[in-house]
Amino acid sequence: MSGCRPAAEPGVDLTLASQYLLAGLVIGVIYSLMALGITFIYSVMKMINWAMGEFFMIGSYVQYVLIVSVVGRCGPCTSA
């Protein structure tokens, strides 16, 4: 495990901080769209559709499989 990653330089990397910011915004938009969809369904039907959570999970698993098949697994020491 000693040769896995180089030592990090002190300070904040602007590229990494901007990636974190963008990832947080994307996740926030996804959550707000999910909440908006549930709100619209509830306002029309006057009933909570519990199956929407299942569709969100199926979509998440499909997205994960597609990303892993196209990009590959990412993480520390995947090449070792």
N, C-alpha and C positions, 0 to 999 in steps of 0.2 A: 504494500500500500504506500510505500515511501515515494515511488516515482509517479504517482497517479496524477497529481495536479501541481502546477508550480505555485510558489508562495505568492500570495496576493500583495499588491502594493498598498501602502497606507493611503487613505483618502477614498473619495467616492468616485466611481467611474460613471461619467455622464451617460454613456451608452447603456450601461446596465440599469441605471436609475430610470432612464426614459423607457426602457423595455418593461420594467416593473410597473411604471405608471400606465403605459398602454395596455398591459395585460389586466391591470386592475379595472381600467375603464371598460375593456371588452367584457370582462366577467360581470361588471355592474350593469352593462346594457343587456346582457343575456338574462340576468335575473329580473330586470325590470320588464323585459318583453314577456317573460314567463308569467310574472305577476299581472301584467296587463291582459294577457290571454285568459287567465283565470278570472279576472274581473269582468271581462266582456262576456264570457260564458255564464258567469253567475248573474249578471245583470239581465241577460236575455232569458235564461231558463228559470231563474229564481231558485236554482238548485246547484249545489256544488258537484262538479263532475270529478270524481275521485280518480277516474281513469287517466286524467291529464298527467298526473305524476308518473304513471307507467309509461306513457308516450315520451315524456322527457327522459326517463331512464333508458328506454330503448334507443332514442336518438343519441344519447351520450355514449352508449356502448358502440353503436355503429360508427360514430365519429372517432372514437378511440381506435377501433379496428382499422379504419381507413387511414388514419394518421400513422399508425404503426406500420401498416403495409406499404405506405408511400415513403415516409421519411425514415422509418426504423426507430428502434428504441433509443431514447436519449437519456443520458444520465452520466454520473461519474463512473469512470473506468469500464465503459461498455466494450472497449476494444481490447482490454487485457484479458 
